[in-house]
Amino acid sequence: MKERGANEEEVIEAVENGEMFPVKFERSGFRRNFPFNGTWNNKRYNTKQVEAIAIYEADTWIVITVLVKFF
């Protein structure tokens, strides 16, 4: 998560308030855009999109992986 540019608060926000979409293996994806206005890998971006891939187990969402896109 950290190596990809996301933090725990952003992932929680994506799961709780982001757009939900289906993914493979009966899992769910959650997507949310955040204002970024910063630099990532020596390039300037205005927006950061955090996607969390999760599975619902034991009455809670378990995040399996996190993807981050900058634009």
C-alpha angles and dihedrals in degrees: 000000000000093000089054094051104258131115131210095257092055092050092050090048091050092052095043101039108011133101112281120218135172122255135178126298096028092294128133133227126213122199132189134165121223130191106253111167092176147096127279121178091351094304128107120236134177100201136040120198116202119199121188120194110206146164126218110235133157092000094304140085115251112200112220102180141353128219124194127197125187124204 
